[in-house]
């Protein structure tokens, strides 16, 4: 029997979010007979951070996957009162420690393939693998956030060039994969591997969860399950919801998610709270995180609204499909590859609150159409978006790059 390949996934930190859910779905469906997998996190466990951004480490423990914390400080917390120059120096020092400690672990564990997740995870994986002599590196990314910083940012140039050290880049949509590779200075081979999940299961009675989130009996719920951050479109959804609520007396909007991982995310959450109050919508809108399994929340939602402004192929849309919810979303990134307009949901141009309100009202007034879209969405999910399908394609890629790396990372002597 051939030796199992040893794979290490590199992440900066772990909290509730789409990237973490993609990784969890893969690990839950992995073939443990072919692969020995560990996860390396730059930042360690923190009760304060979990309260802000959602606990998720217990889900890794349940999968029996070793999770190694390097204990680096969270950028949000480190040197809070220092000067801008000192904060920048502190970040550079923490990044260097991240690379060195990761390289040491790769050598100690005799890792065969490194999987860098996202921007920072990819850069750390590429540099640490070179230091450690690891044979192959894969980048799993969906749209480089650093790309939007622009060429005035030193990190923009670093990240754009480091992809030249990577053997393969994985994205969950062809549209975003093509855009990423055009941006990279030296683009590695690209592989589109759509996301796969298992349908999120409820663990509590729906009425108990509704009571906890303040959803009254008899309400028709328009719901968005997403991190609270500007590009997810919550502000646009609030604008559309004000018109919907004026025409549908029992409509309620549920925004379920944790704020983004920085002060901007906290400020944006507070801004939404102020907007809700100023519009007099406090009794018709719920803005709250849910720390338990997200499967507890989906039964409360009648129409899934996801008017995102920047995304590739959101996990929330796939979750909604798997439980038969009709979606109203935007033609951003690879969403049109996942949600078929008029067949499994409604796909709109971005940033148009009027069209968004029209689409929501259409499904509220045509329950038969909403039910048809939901049924079709569930069928589309079952045909090609399960976690086992995704995991098999990722594992085939791991074996491929290990067998035939591009040669830019040499094997240690």
C-alpha positions in Angstrom: 0.0 0.0 0.0 1.5 3.4 -1.0 2.5 5.8 1.8 -0.2 8.5 2.6 0.7 11.9 1.3 1.2 14.4 4.1 -0.7 17.7 3.5 -0.5 20.8 5.6 -3.1 23.6 5.2 -1.9 27.1 6.2 -4.4 29.7 7.5 -3.7 33.0 9.2 -6.5 32.5 11.8 -9.8 30.5 12.2 -13.2 32.0 12.7 -16.7 31.5 11.2 -16.5 32.4 7.5 -16.7 31.0 4.0 -13.1 30.0 3.6 -13.2 28.1 6.9 -16.4 26.3 5.9 -14.9 25.3 2.6 -11.9 23.8 4.4 -14.2 22.0 6.9 -16.3 20.5 4.1 -13.2 19.2 2.4 -11.7 17.7 5.7 -15.0 16.1 6.6 -15.1 14.3 3.2 -11.3 13.6 2.9 -9.9 10.2 2.1 -7.9 9.4 5.2 -6.4 6.3 3.6 -4.7 8.5 0.9 -3.9 11.6 2.9 -2.6 12.6 6.4 -3.7 16.1 6.9 -2.8 18.9 9.4 -3.9 22.5 9.7 -1.5 25.2 10.8 -3.0 28.5 12.1 -0.9 31.6 12.6 -3.0 33.0 15.4 -4.1 30.9 18.4 -7.4 30.5 20.2 -8.9 33.6 21.7 -12.2 33.9 23.6 -12.4 37.6 22.8 -11.9 37.0 19.1 -14.4 34.1 19.1 -17.0 36.3 20.7 -16.5 38.9 18.1 -16.1 36.8 15.0 -17.5 33.4 15.8 -16.1 30.1 17.3 -15.2 27.4 14.8 -12.2 25.4 16.3 -14.5 22.9 18.0 -15.6 21.8 14.5 -12.0 21.0 13.5 -11.6 18.9 16.8 -14.7 16.9 15.9 -13.0 15.9 12.6 -10.0 14.5 14.4 -7.6 16.7 12.3 -4.6 18.0 14.1 -4.8 21.8 14.5 -1.5 23.5 15.3 -1.6 27.1 16.6 1.6 29.2 16.2 0.4 31.7 18.8 1.0 34.9 16.8 -0.8 38.0 17.8 -4.0 39.0 16.0 -3.3 42.1 13.8 -6.5 43.6 15.1 -5.2 43.5 18.7 -1.5 43.9 18.4 0.2 47.2 19.2 -3.2 49.0 19.2 -1.8 52.2 20.8 1.5 52.2 18.9 2.4 54.6 16.1 1.6 53.6 12.5 5.3 52.9 11.9 5.5 50.6 14.9 2.4 48.8 14.0 3.7 48.2 10.5 7.0 46.9 11.9 5.1 44.7 14.3 3.1 43.2 11.4 6.3 42.5 9.5 8.0 40.8 12.4 4.9 38.7 13.0 4.8 37.7 9.4 8.5 36.7 9.4 7.8 34.5 12.5 4.8 33.0 10.8 7.0 31.9 7.9 9.9 30.6 10.0 7.7 28.6 12.4 5.7 27.2 9.5 8.9 26.1 7.7 10.1 24.4 10.9 6.8 22.5 11.2 6.9 21.4 7.5 10.4 20.0 8.0 9.5 18.3 11.3 6.4 16.7 9.9 8.0 15.8 6.6 5.1 17.4 4.7 4.7 16.5 1.0 2.2 19.2 -0.1 1.4 22.6 1.4 -2.0 24.1 0.8 -2.0 27.9 1.4 -5.5 29.4 2.0 -6.2 32.9 0.9 -3.7 35.7 0.4 -1.6 35.5 3.5 -1.9 31.7 3.7 -0.6 31.4 0.2 2.4 33.7 0.7 3.4 32.0 4.0 3.0 28.6 2.3 5.1 29.5 -0.7 8.0 31.0 1.3 7.9 28.4 4.1 7.9 25.6 1.6 11.0 27.0 -0.1 12.8 27.3 3.3 11.7 23.7 4.2 12.4 22.1 0.9 8.8 20.9 0.6 8.0 19.4 -2.8 4.8 21.0 -3.8 2.6 24.0 -3.0 -1.1 24.7 -3.9 -2.9 28.0 -3.4 -6.6 27.8 -2.6 -8.0 31.2 -3.1 -11.2 32.8 -4.4 -10.3 36.4 -5.0 -7.2 38.0 -3.6 -8.3 40.7 -1.2 -4.8 42.3 -1.6 -5.6 42.8 -5.3 -7.9 45.7 -4.3 -5.2 47.5 -2.4 -3.7 48.6 -5.6 0.0 49.0 -6.7 0.7 51.7 -4.1 0.7 48.9 -1.5 4.1 47.1 -1.1 2.1 43.9 -0.2 0.3 44.2 -3.6 3.6 43.7 -5.4 4.8 41.0 -3.0 1.7 38.9 -3.3 1.4 39.4 -7.0 4.9 38.0 -7.5 4.9 35.2 -4.9 2.3 33.2 -6.9 5.2 32.4 -9.2 6.4 30.1 -6.4 3.1 28.1 -6.4 2.6 24.9 -8.4 -1.2 25.3 -8.8 -3.9 27.7 -7.9 -7.4 26.5 -7.1 -10.6 28.7 -7.3 -14.2 27.8 -6.9 -15.3 29.6 -10.1 -13.8 29.8 -13.6 -14.6 33.6 -13.8 -12.6 34.4 -10.7 -9.8 32.0 -11.6 -9.3 33.7 -14.9 -9.3 37.1 -13.3 -6.8 36.1 -10.6 -4.4 34.5 -13.1 -4.5 37.7 -15.2 -3.5 39.7 -12.1 -0.6 37.5 -11.1 2.8 38.4 -12.3 3.8 34.7 -12.9 0.6 32.7 -13.0 0.8 29.1 -12.1 -1.6 26.5 -13.7 -5.2 27.1 -12.6 -7.8 24.6 -11.6 -11.5 25.4 -11.1 -12.9 23.1 -8.4 -16.5 24.1 -7.4 -17.3 24.1 -3.7 -19.1 21.1 -2.2 -20.9 20.8 1.1 -23.3 18.5 2.9 -26.7 20.1 3.6 -26.6 22.0 6.9 -28.7 20.1 9.5 -30.8 21.6 12.2 -30.0 20.6 15.8 -32.7 22.5 17.6 -36.4 23.0 17.1 -37.1 25.9 14.7 -39.4 27.7 17.2 -36.6 27.8 19.8 -34.1 29.3 17.3 -36.7 31.8 16.1 -37.4 32.9 19.7 -33.6 33.4 20.3 -33.3 35.5 17.2 -36.5 37.4 17.8 -38.4 36.1 14.7 -42.1 36.1 15.5 -44.5 33.3 14.5 -46.2 33.9 11.2 -43.4 36.1 9.7 -42.3 35.6 6.2 -38.5 35.8 6.4 -36.1 37.2 3.9 -32.7 36.1 5.1 -29.1 36.6 4.4 -26.5 34.4 6.1 -23.1 36.2 5.6 -20.3 37.9 7.3 -21.3 41.5 8.2 -19.0 43.5 5.9 -19.6 46.2 3.2 -19.1 44.0 0.2 -21.8 41.5 1.3 -24.5 44.1 0.4 -26.4 44.3 3.7 -26.9 48.1 3.3 -28.3 47.6 -0.2 -30.6 44.9 1.2 -31.9 47.2 3.9 -32.8 49.8 1.3 -34.7 47.2 -0.7 -36.3 45.8 2.4 -37.8 49.1 3.4 -40.0 49.0 0.2 -40.8 45.3 0.6 -42.0 45.8 4.2 -44.2 48.7 3.1 -46.0 46.3 0.7 -45.9 43.0 2.6 -47.0 43.5 6.3 -45.6 40.2 7.6 -42.2 40.4 5.9 -39.2 40.4 8.2 -35.5 40.7 7.3 -32.9 38.5 9.1 -29.3 39.4 8.7 -27.4 36.6 10.4 -23.6 36.8 10.6 -20.5 38.0 12.5 -18.7 41.2 11.6 -15.6 41.2 9.5 -12.2 40.5 11.1 -11.1 44.1 11.6 -12.3 47.5 13.0 -13.9 48.3 9.6 -16.2 45.3 10.2 -17.2 46.4 13.6 -17.8 50.0 12.4 -19.9 48.6 9.6 -22.0 46.6 11.9 -22.6 49.7 14.1 -23.5 51.7 10.9 -26.1 49.1 10.0 -27.6 49.3 13.5 -27.9 53.0 13.2 -29.5 52.8 9.7 -32.1 50.3 10.9 -33.0 52.6 13.8 -33.1 55.7 11.7 -35.4 54.0 9.2 -37.8 52.9 12.0 -37.3 49.3 10.9 -36.2 48.0 14.3 -39.3 45.8 14.7 -38.9 44.3 11.2 -35.2 43.6 11.0 -33.0 41.3 13.0 -29.2 41.7 12.9 -27.5 39.0 14.9 -24.9 36.3 14.8 -25.7 32.6 15.6 -22.9 30.7 17.3 -24.4 27.2 16.8 -24.7 25.1 13.6 -26.0 27.3 10.8 -28.4 24.5 9.9 -30.5 25.8 12.9 -31.1 29.1 11.1 -32.0 27.9 7.5 -35.5 26.5 8.4 -36.5 30.1 9.4 -35.8 31.5 6.0 -38.3 31.6 3.2 -36.3 33.6 0.6 -32.5 33.7 0.6 -31.2 37.2 -0.4 -27.5 37.6 -1.1 -27.0 40.9 -3.0 -23.2 40.7 -2.7 -20.9 43.2 -4.4 -17.7 41.1 -4.3 -17.7 37.3 -4.2 -16.6 34.2 -6.2 -19.0 31.3 -5.3 -20.4 31.9 -1.8 -20.9 28.9 0.5 -24.2 30.5 1.7 -25.7 30.2 -1.7 -24.7 26.6 -1.9 -26.2 25.9 1.5 -29.4 27.5 0.5 -29.5 25.4 -2.6 -29.0 22.2 -0.7 -32.0 22.9 1.6 -34.2 24.1 -1.3 -34.3 27.8 -0.7 -35.0 30.2 -3.7 -32.2 32.8 -4.0 -32.1 36.4 -5.1 -28.5 37.3 -5.7 -26.2 39.4 -8.0 -24.1 38.6 -11.1 -20.7 39.0 -9.4 -17.7 36.7 -9.8 -18.8 33.2 -10.5 -22.3 33.4 -9.0 -23.9 33.0 -12.4 -22.0 29.7 -12.7 -23.7 28.4 -9.6 -27.2 30.0 -9.6 -29.0 29.8 -12.9 -31.2 32.8 -13.5 -34.8 31.9 -13.7 -34.1 28.2 -13.1 -32.7 28.0 -9.5 -32.9 31.6 -8.5 -32.9 35.2 -9.6 -29.6 36.8 -10.6 -29.5 40.6 -10.8 -27.1 43.3 -11.7 -25.2 44.6 -8.7 -26.0 47.7 -6.6 -29.6 48.1 -7.7 -32.0 48.3 -4.7 -35.0 48.8 -7.0 -34.5 45.6 -8.9 -33.7 43.8 -5.7 -37.0 44.9 -4.1 -38.9 43.9 -7.3 -37.4 40.4 -7.3 -38.1 39.9 -3.6 -41.7 41.1 -4.0 -42.1 38.8 -7.1 -41.2 35.7 -5.1 -43.3 36.8 -2.1 -46.3 37.2 -4.3 -45.7 34.1 -6.4 -45.1 31.3 -3.9 -45.4 28.7 -6.6 -42.5 30.2 -8.5 -40.4 30.4 -5.3 -41.1 26.8 -4.6 -40.1 25.8 -8.2 -36.8 27.7 -7.9 -36.1 26.0 -4.6 -36.8 22.5 -5.9 -34.6 23.1 -8.9 -31.8 24.5 -6.7 -31.9 21.4 -4.5 -31.6 19.2 -7.6 -28.7 21.2 -9.0 -26.9 20.9 -5.7 -27.3 17.2 -5.5 -26.1 16.7 -9.1 -22.6 18.1 -8.6 -21.9 20.1 -5.5 -21.5 17.5 -2.7 -18.4 17.6 -0.5 -17.3 14.2 -1.7 -17.1 15.4 -5.3 -15.1 18.4 -4.3 -12.8 16.5 -2.0 -12.0 13.9 -4.7 -11.0 16.6 -7.1 -8.8 18.4 -4.6 -7.1 15.2 -3.6 -6.4 14.3 -7.2 -4.7 17.7 -7.6 -2.6 17.2 -4.5 -1.3 13.9 -5.9 -0.7 15.5 -9.3 1.4 18.4 -8.0 3.3 16.1 -5.7 4.2 13.8 -8.6 5.0 16.6 -11.1 5.7 19.9 -9.4 6.8 22.9 -11.5 10.3 22.5 -10.1 10.5 25.9 -8.4 10.6 24.4 -4.9 13.3 21.9 -4.7 13.2 18.7 -2.5 15.4 19.0 0.6 18.6 17.0 0.5 
